[in-house]
Amino acid sequence: MQETLRLEHVGHQVVLQAIDQTLTALKQASVEAYNLWRLCDSPRSGLVNKIRLEAKYKYKIALKQATVNEYVEFDDEISNLYLR
């Protein structure tokens, strides 16, 4: 993933400010899979449901990983400041 992801910390909430191209593509794929699933009368099993769930979970995992990476970078910056 590119380093264009920036999270803003507001109290206990984390607000996503900018999303990189990878997350944008995964989100778009998830939305398209959801729309296809809705057009097919929202089946709970079968190929269409499998496509929807896979797209959804790929996006959620990438988003969580981006959040974790942001926290690690933030912690590293704080650690470097304390070590000076």
N, CA, C and O atoms as a GROMACS GRO file, in nm:
protein
  336
    1MET      N    1   0.083  -0.117   0.000
    1MET     CA    2   0.000   0.000   0.000
    1MET      C    3   0.088   0.125   0.000
    1MET      O    4   0.199   0.124   0.053
    2GLN      N    5   0.038   0.228  -0.058
    2GLN     CA    6   0.111   0.353  -0.059
    2GLN      C    7   0.098   0.422   0.076
    2GLN      O    8   0.011   0.388   0.156
    3GLU      N    9   0.183   0.519   0.100
    3GLU     CA   10   0.184   0.589   0.227
    3GLU      C   11   0.092   0.710   0.228
    3GLU      O   12   0.117   0.805   0.302
    4THR      N   13  -0.014   0.710   0.147
    4THR     CA   14  -0.103   0.826   0.142
    4THR      C   15  -0.216   0.818   0.243
    4THR      O   16  -0.302   0.906   0.248
    5LEU      N   17  -0.217   0.713   0.324
    5LEU     CA   18  -0.322   0.698   0.424
    5LEU      C   19  -0.286   0.780   0.548
    5LEU      O   20  -0.176   0.770   0.600
    6ARG      N   21  -0.380   0.861   0.592
    6ARG     CA   22  -0.359   0.941   0.712
    6ARG      C   23  -0.483   0.931   0.799
    6ARG      O   24  -0.594   0.953   0.752
    7LEU      N   25  -0.464   0.900   0.924
    7LEU     CA   26  -0.575   0.892   1.018
    7LEU      C   27  -0.567   1.009   1.114
    7LEU      O   28  -0.459   1.044   1.163
    8GLU      N   29  -0.681   1.068   1.140
    8GLU     CA   30  -0.687   1.178   1.237
    8GLU      C   31  -0.750   1.124   1.364
    8GLU      O   32  -0.857   1.064   1.361
    9HIS      N   33  -0.684   1.147   1.476
    9HIS     CA   34  -0.733   1.098   1.604
    9HIS      C   35  -0.815   1.208   1.670
    9HIS      O   36  -0.764   1.315   1.701
   10VAL      N   37  -0.942   1.180   1.691
   10VAL     CA   38  -1.033   1.276   1.753
   10VAL      C   39  -1.094   1.207   1.874
   10VAL      O   40  -1.189   1.130   1.863
   11GLY      N   41  -1.037   1.236   1.991
   11GLY     CA   42  -1.083   1.169   2.112
   11GLY      C   43  -1.058   1.020   2.100
   11GLY      O   44  -0.946   0.977   2.074
   12HIS      N   45  -1.162   0.941   2.118
   12HIS     CA   46  -1.149   0.797   2.105
   12HIS      C   47  -1.186   0.749   1.966
   12HIS      O   48  -1.184   0.629   1.939
   13GLN      N   49  -1.220   0.840   1.878
   13GLN     CA   50  -1.258   0.804   1.743
   13GLN      C   51  -1.141   0.824   1.648
   13GLN      O   52  -1.058   0.914   1.666
   14VAL      N   53  -1.135   0.741   1.548
   14VAL     CA   54  -1.034   0.754   1.445
   14VAL      C   55  -1.106   0.786   1.316
   14VAL      O   56  -1.192   0.709   1.272
   15VAL      N   57  -1.074   0.898   1.254
   15VAL     CA   58  -1.140   0.941   1.133
   15VAL      C   59  -1.045   0.922   1.017
   15VAL      O   60  -0.932   0.971   1.019
   16LEU      N   61  -1.089   0.853   0.918
   16LEU     CA   62  -1.008   0.829   0.800
   16LEU      C   63  -1.008   0.954   0.714
   16LEU      O   64  -1.114   0.997   0.667
   17GLN      N   65  -0.891   1.013   0.693
   17GLN     CA   66  -0.882   1.137   0.618
   17GLN      C   67  -0.862   1.113   0.469
   17GLN      O   68  -0.934   1.170   0.387
   18ALA      N   69  -0.768   1.030   0.434
   18ALA     CA   70  -0.741   1.007   0.293
   18ALA      C   71  -0.718   0.858   0.272
   18ALA      O   72  -0.649   0.793   0.350
   19ILE      N   73  -0.777   0.806   0.168
   19ILE     CA   74  -0.768   0.663   0.142
   19ILE      C   75  -0.681   0.643   0.019
   19ILE      O   76  -0.699   0.710  -0.082
   20ASP      N   77  -0.588   0.550   0.029
   20ASP     CA   78  -0.501   0.528  -0.085
   20ASP      C   79  -0.573   0.448  -0.194
   20ASP      O   80  -0.687   0.406  -0.178
   21GLN      N   81  -0.505   0.430  -0.304
   21GLN     CA   82  -0.567   0.369  -0.422
   21GLN      C   83  -0.608   0.224  -0.397
   21GLN      O   84  -0.710   0.179  -0.449
   22THR      N   85  -0.529   0.150  -0.320
   22THR     CA   86  -0.562   0.011  -0.293
   22THR      C   87  -0.694  -0.001  -0.217
   22THR      O   88  -0.780  -0.081  -0.253
   23LEU      N   89  -0.708   0.078  -0.112
   23LEU     CA   90  -0.832   0.074  -0.035
   23LEU      C   91  -0.951   0.123  -0.117
   23LEU      O   92  -1.062   0.072  -0.104
   24THR      N   93  -0.927   0.221  -0.201
   24THR     CA   94  -1.034   0.271  -0.287
   24THR      C   95  -1.082   0.162  -0.382
   24THR      O   96  -1.202   0.146  -0.403
   25ALA      N   97  -0.988   0.089  -0.440
   25ALA     CA   98  -1.023  -0.019  -0.532
   25ALA      C   99  -1.098  -0.131  -0.460
   25ALA      O  100  -1.195  -0.185  -0.512
   26LEU      N  101  -1.052  -0.166  -0.341
   26LEU     CA  102  -1.119  -0.271  -0.264
   26LEU      C  103  -1.260  -0.228  -0.221
   26LEU      O  104  -1.353  -0.308  -0.224
   27LYS      N  105  -1.275  -0.102  -0.184
   27LYS     CA  106  -1.407  -0.051  -0.146
   27LYS      C  107  -1.502  -0.053  -0.265
   27LYS      O  108  -1.618  -0.092  -0.252
   28GLN      N  109  -1.452  -0.012  -0.381
   28GLN     CA  110  -1.534  -0.012  -0.502
   28GLN      C  111  -1.577  -0.154  -0.538
   28GLN      O  112  -1.692  -0.176  -0.576
   29ALA      N  113  -1.485  -0.250  -0.527
   29ALA     CA  114  -1.519  -0.390  -0.555
   29ALA      C  115  -1.624  -0.441  -0.458
   29ALA      O  116  -1.713  -0.516  -0.496
   30SER      N  117  -1.614  -0.400  -0.332
   30SER     CA  118  -1.711  -0.441  -0.232
   30SER      C  119  -1.848  -0.383  -0.261
   30SER      O  120  -1.949  -0.453  -0.249
   31VAL      N  121  -1.852  -0.257  -0.300
   31VAL     CA  122  -1.980  -0.192  -0.333
   31VAL      C  123  -2.043  -0.257  -0.455
   31VAL      O  124  -2.164  -0.282  -0.457
   32GLU      N  125  -1.963  -0.285  -0.556
   32GLU     CA  126  -2.015  -0.348  -0.678
   32GLU      C  127  -2.068  -0.489  -0.649
   32GLU      O  128  -2.172  -0.528  -0.701
   33ALA      N  129  -1.996  -0.564  -0.564
   33ALA     CA  130  -2.041  -0.698  -0.528
   33ALA      C  131  -2.172  -0.691  -0.450
   33ALA      O  132  -2.260  -0.774  -0.469
   34TYR      N  133  -2.182  -0.592  -0.362
   34TYR     CA  134  -2.306  -0.573  -0.285
   34TYR      C  135  -2.423  -0.540  -0.378
   34TYR      O  136  -2.533  -0.594  -0.362
   35ASN      N  137  -2.399  -0.450  -0.473
   35ASN     CA  138  -2.506  -0.412  -0.566
   35ASN      C  139  -2.551  -0.532  -0.650
   35ASN      O  140  -2.670  -0.549  -0.675
   36LEU      N  141  -2.456  -0.615  -0.694
   36LEU     CA  142  -2.491  -0.736  -0.767
   36LEU      C  143  -2.574  -0.829  -0.680
   36LEU      O  144  -2.673  -0.886  -0.726
   37TRP      N  145  -2.533  -0.844  -0.556
   37TRP     CA  146  -2.604  -0.929  -0.461
   37TRP      C  147  -2.747  -0.880  -0.441
   37TRP      O  148  -2.839  -0.961  -0.436
   38ARG      N  149  -2.767  -0.749  -0.431
   38ARG     CA  150  -2.902  -0.693  -0.416
   38ARG      C  151  -2.986  -0.716  -0.541
   38ARG      O  152  -3.105  -0.744  -0.532
   39LEU      N  153  -2.923  -0.703  -0.659
   39LEU     CA  154  -2.994  -0.726  -0.785
   39LEU      C  155  -3.041  -0.871  -0.798
   39LEU      O  156  -3.140  -0.900  -0.867
   40CYS      N  157  -2.969  -0.961  -0.732
   40CYS     CA  158  -3.004  -1.104  -0.738
   40CYS      C  159  -3.094  -1.145  -0.621
   40CYS      O  160  -3.097  -1.262  -0.585
   41ASP      N  161  -3.165  -1.051  -0.564
   41ASP     CA  162  -3.260  -1.075  -0.453
   41ASP      C  163  -3.192  -1.122  -0.325
   41ASP      O  164  -3.252  -1.200  -0.250
   42SER      N  165  -3.072  -1.078  -0.299
   42SER     CA  166  -3.000  -1.101  -0.173
   42SER      C  167  -2.993  -1.247  -0.131
   42SER      O  168  -3.040  -1.282  -0.023
   43PRO      N  169  -2.935  -1.334  -0.213
   43PRO     CA  170  -2.925  -1.475  -0.174
   43PRO      C  171  -2.829  -1.493  -0.057
   43PRO      O  172  -2.728  -1.423  -0.048
   44ARG      N  173  -2.859  -1.586   0.030
   44ARG     CA  174  -2.775  -1.613   0.146
   44ARG      C  175  -2.676  -1.726   0.122
   44ARG      O  176  -2.597  -1.759   0.210
   45SER      N  177  -2.679  -1.784   0.004
   45SER     CA  178  -2.582  -1.888  -0.033
   45SER      C  179  -2.559  -1.880  -0.182
   45SER      O  180  -2.632  -1.812  -0.254
   46GLY      N  181  -2.458  -1.950  -0.229
   46GLY     CA  182  -2.431  -1.952  -0.371
   46GLY      C  183  -2.315  -1.861  -0.410
   46GLY      O  184  -2.252  -1.797  -0.326
   47LEU      N  185  -2.290  -1.856  -0.539
   47LEU     CA  186  -2.176  -1.784  -0.594
   47LEU      C  187  -2.183  -1.634  -0.569
   47LEU      O  188  -2.082  -1.573  -0.532
   48VAL      N  189  -2.298  -1.573  -0.588
   48VAL     CA  190  -2.312  -1.429  -0.572
   48VAL      C  191  -2.284  -1.388  -0.428
   48VAL      O  192  -2.217  -1.288  -0.404
   49ASN      N  193  -2.336  -1.464  -0.333
   49ASN     CA  194  -2.312  -1.434  -0.192
   49ASN      C  195  -2.164  -1.452  -0.158
   49ASN      O  196  -2.108  -1.373  -0.082
   50LYS      N  197  -2.102  -1.554  -0.213
   50LYS     CA  198  -1.960  -1.578  -0.189
   50LYS      C  199  -1.875  -1.462  -0.242
   50LYS      O  200  -1.781  -1.419  -0.175
   51ILE      N  201  -1.908  -1.412  -0.359
   51ILE     CA  202  -1.835  -1.299  -0.417
   51ILE      C  203  -1.850  -1.176  -0.328
   51ILE      O  204  -1.753  -1.105  -0.302
   52ARG      N  205  -1.972  -1.151  -0.281
   52ARG     CA  206  -1.998  -1.036  -0.194
   52ARG      C  207  -1.919  -1.045  -0.065
   52ARG      O  208  -1.856  -0.948  -0.023
   53LEU      N  209  -1.922  -1.160  -0.001
   53LEU     CA  210  -1.854  -1.176   0.126
   53LEU      C  211  -1.702  -1.166   0.111
   53LEU      O  212  -1.635  -1.106   0.195
   54GLU      N  213  -1.648  -1.225   0.005
   54GLU     CA  214  -1.503  -1.218  -0.017
   54GLU      C  215  -1.458  -1.073  -0.039
   54GLU      O  216  -1.356  -1.031   0.016
   55ALA      N  217  -1.533  -0.998  -0.118
   55ALA     CA  218  -1.499  -0.858  -0.143
   55ALA      C  219  -1.508  -0.777  -0.014
   55ALA      O  220  -1.423  -0.693   0.014
   56LYS      N  221  -1.613  -0.803   0.063
   56LYS     CA  222  -1.632  -0.731   0.189
   56LYS      C  223  -1.518  -0.758   0.286
   56LYS      O  224  -1.464  -0.664   0.345
   57TYR      N  225  -1.480  -0.884   0.302
   57TYR     CA  226  -1.376  -0.918   0.399
   57TYR      C  227  -1.238  -0.873   0.354
   57TYR      O  228  -1.155  -0.838   0.437
   58LYS      N  229  -1.212  -0.875   0.223
   58LYS     CA  230  -1.084  -0.823   0.174
   58LYS      C  231  -1.070  -0.675   0.208
   58LYS      O  232  -0.964  -0.631   0.251
   59TYR      N  233  -1.177  -0.600   0.190
   59TYR     CA  234  -1.175  -0.457   0.222
   59TYR      C  235  -1.158  -0.436   0.372
   59TYR      O  236  -1.077  -0.352   0.414
   60LYS      N  237  -1.233  -0.510   0.454
   60LYS     CA  238  -1.226  -0.491   0.598
   60LYS      C  239  -1.087  -0.525   0.652
   60LYS      O  240  -1.036  -0.456   0.740
   61ILE      N  241  -1.026  -0.632   0.600
   61ILE     CA  242  -0.893  -0.670   0.644
   61ILE      C  243  -0.791  -0.564   0.604
   61ILE      O  244  -0.705  -0.527   0.685
   62ALA      N  245  -0.800  -0.513   0.482
   62ALA     CA  246  -0.706  -0.410   0.436
   62ALA      C  247  -0.723  -0.282   0.518
   62ALA      O  248  -0.624  -0.216   0.551
   63LEU      N  249  -0.845  -0.246   0.552
   63LEU     CA  250  -0.871  -0.127   0.632
   63LEU      C  251  -0.814  -0.143   0.774
   63LEU      O  252  -0.753  -0.050   0.827
   64LYS      N  253  -0.834  -0.260   0.833
   64LYS     CA  254  -0.780  -0.285   0.966
   64LYS      C  255  -0.627  -0.281   0.964
   64LYS      O  256  -0.564  -0.226   1.054
   65GLN      N  257  -0.568  -0.341   0.860
   65GLN     CA  258  -0.423  -0.342   0.849
   65GLN      C  259  -0.368  -0.200   0.832
   65GLN      O  260  -0.265  -0.166   0.890
   66ALA      N  261  -0.436  -0.118   0.754
   66ALA     CA  262  -0.394   0.020   0.737
   66ALA      C  263  -0.402   0.096   0.869
   66ALA      O  264  -0.314   0.178   0.899
   67THR      N  265  -0.504   0.070   0.948
   67THR     CA  266  -0.519   0.134   1.078
   67THR      C  267  -0.407   0.091   1.172
   67THR      O  268  -0.349   0.174   1.242
   68VAL      N  269  -0.377  -0.038   1.173
   68VAL     CA  270  -0.269  -0.090   1.258
   68VAL      C  271  -0.136  -0.028   1.215
   68VAL      O  272  -0.057   0.012   1.300
   69ASN      N  273  -0.112  -0.022   1.085
   69ASN     CA  274   0.013   0.037   1.036
   69ASN      C  275   0.025   0.184   1.077
   69ASN      O  276   0.134   0.230   1.111
   70GLU      N  277  -0.086   0.255   1.076
   70GLU     CA  278  -0.084   0.396   1.115
   70GLU      C  279  -0.049   0.409   1.264
   70GLU      O  280   0.028   0.497   1.302
   71TYR      N  281  -0.107   0.322   1.347
   71TYR     CA  282  -0.075   0.326   1.490
   71TYR      C  283   0.071   0.292   1.515
   71TYR      O  284   0.135   0.355   1.599
   72VAL      N  285   0.125   0.195   1.443
   72VAL     CA  286   0.264   0.157   1.460
   72VAL      C  287   0.355   0.274   1.421
   72VAL      O  288   0.451   0.304   1.492
   73GLU      N  289   0.325   0.340   1.310
   73GLU     CA  290   0.405   0.455   1.269
   73GLU      C  291   0.394   0.568   1.372
   73GLU      O  292   0.493   0.634   1.402
   74PHE      N  293   0.275   0.589   1.424
   74PHE     CA  294   0.255   0.694   1.525
   74PHE      C  295   0.334   0.662   1.651
   74PHE      O  296   0.397   0.750   1.709
   75ASP      N  297   0.329   0.535   1.695
   75ASP     CA  298   0.405   0.493   1.813
   75ASP      C  299   0.555   0.507   1.791
   75ASP      O  300   0.627   0.547   1.882
   76ASP      N  301   0.602   0.475   1.671
   76ASP     CA  302   0.744   0.490   1.640
   76ASP      C  303   0.787   0.636   1.648
   76ASP      O  304   0.895   0.666   1.698
   77GLU      N  305   0.703   0.725   1.599
   77GLU     CA  306   0.735   0.868   1.605
   77GLU      C  307   0.743   0.914   1.750
   77GLU      O  308   0.834   0.990   1.785
   78ILE      N  309   0.651   0.871   1.833
   78ILE     CA  310   0.653   0.909   1.975
   78ILE      C  311   0.777   0.853   2.042
   78ILE      O  312   0.843   0.923   2.118
   79SER      N  313   0.810   0.728   2.014
   79SER     CA  314   0.930   0.667   2.071
   79SER      C  315   1.055   0.743   2.031
   79SER      O  316   1.144   0.765   2.113
   80ASN      N  317   1.063   0.782   1.906
   80ASN     CA  318   1.180   0.858   1.859
   80ASN      C  319   1.191   0.993   1.928
   80ASN      O  320   1.301   1.039   1.958
   81LEU      N  321   1.078   1.056   1.954
   81LEU     CA  322   1.080   1.184   2.025
   81LEU      C  323   1.130   1.168   2.169
   81LEU      O  324   1.203   1.254   2.220
   82TYR      N  325   1.090   1.060   2.235
   82TYR     CA  326   1.135   1.036   2.372
   82TYR      C  327   1.282   1.000   2.379
   82TYR      O  328   1.348   1.030   2.478
   83LEU      N  329   1.334   0.938   2.275
   83LEU     CA  330   1.474   0.896   2.275
   83LEU      C  331   1.570   1.009   2.246
   83LEU      O  332   1.690   0.993   2.266
   84ARG      N  333   1.522   1.122   2.201
   84ARG     CA  334   1.611   1.235   2.169
   84ARG      C  335   1.669   1.296   2.292
   84ARG      O  336   1.746   1.391   2.283
   0.00000   0.00000   0.00000
